[in-house]
């Protein structure tokens, strides 16, 4: 199972467990216990989904080439597409501010 499939399954399970709670015909005390458990379960699902989504690389915004003093290609920098952190260098696989996985597509000096 890849990351996208795991996210889909977690979201599905989250919705199913919310529906089960609505269908219970139990006493008020049991409903409160179930509600607390459901809230914790929902938070767990949300945390897991968020963590998995951050592991799926997203293409950088505003990528640009940085040349050395003699005008030759040195590296690329860009902006995080999630939090907007600027000047992230190409050797970074993750944004150091929000933790999002970054996808550095191949860049030519001619393309920028």
C-alpha positions in Angstrom: 0.0 0.0 0.0 1.5 3.4 -1.0 1.0 6.6 0.9 -1.9 7.9 -1.2 -3.8 4.6 -0.7 -3.1 4.8 3.1 -4.5 8.3 3.3 -7.6 7.3 1.4 -8.2 4.3 3.7 -7.7 6.4 6.9 -10.2 9.0 5.7 -12.7 6.2 4.9 -12.2 4.6 8.3 -12.6 8.0 10.0 -16.0 8.6 8.2 -17.2 5.0 9.0 -16.5 5.3 12.7 -18.3 8.6 12.9 -21.4 6.9 11.3 -21.3 4.0 13.8 -21.4 6.4 16.7 -24.6 8.0 15.3 -26.3 4.7 15.0 -25.7 3.5 18.6 -28.9 3.3 20.7 -27.2 3.2 24.1 -27.5 5.1 27.4 -26.3 8.6 27.7 -23.2 7.6 29.8 -22.2 5.1 27.1 -22.7 7.7 24.4 -20.4 10.1 26.2 -17.7 7.4 26.5 -18.1 6.6 22.8 -18.0 10.3 22.0 -14.7 10.7 23.9 -13.2 7.6 22.1 -14.5 8.9 18.8 -12.9 12.3 19.3 -9.5 10.7 20.2 -9.8 8.3 17.2 -10.7 11.3 14.9 -7.6 13.2 16.2 -5.5 10.1 15.6 -6.8 9.7 12.0 -6.3 13.4 11.3 -2.7 13.3 12.6 -1.9 10.2 10.6 -3.4 11.7 7.4 -1.5 14.9 7.9 1.8 13.1 8.5 1.4 10.9 5.4 0.4 13.8 3.2 3.5 15.7 4.2 5.6 12.7 3.0 4.3 13.0 -0.6 6.7 15.4 -2.4 5.1 18.5 -3.9 6.8 20.6 -6.7 8.5 23.7 -5.5 7.2 27.2 -6.4 9.3 30.0 -7.8 12.3 27.8 -8.6 15.3 29.8 -9.9 18.9 29.1 -10.8 21.7 30.5 -8.8 24.9 31.0 -10.7 28.4 31.3 -9.2 30.6 34.5 -9.7 31.8 33.3 -13.1 28.2 32.9 -14.4 28.1 29.1 -14.2 25.3 27.1 -12.8 25.7 26.6 -9.0 22.3 25.4 -7.6 18.6 26.1 -7.6 16.5 27.7 -4.9 12.7 27.8 -4.5 9.7 28.5 -2.3 7.8 25.9 -0.3 4.4 25.4 -1.9 2.7 24.8 1.5 4.1 27.4 4.0 5.8 29.8 1.6 9.2 29.5 3.1 11.6 31.1 0.6 15.2 30.4 -0.5 15.1 26.6 0.1 18.2 25.1 -1.6 17.9 22.2 -4.0 19.8 19.8 -1.6 16.8 20.0 0.8 14.4 17.1 0.5 12.0 18.6 3.1 11.0 22.2 4.0 12.8 23.0 7.2 9.9 25.1 8.4 6.8 22.9 7.9 8.3 19.5 7.1 6.7 19.1 3.6 8.5 16.7 1.3 9.7 18.7 -1.8 9.9 17.6 -5.4 12.7 19.2 -7.3 12.0 18.7 -11.0 14.9 18.8 -13.3 15.8 22.4 -14.1 17.8 23.8 -17.0 19.3 27.3 -17.1 17.2 27.8 -20.2 13.9 26.8 -18.5 14.1 29.5 -15.9 
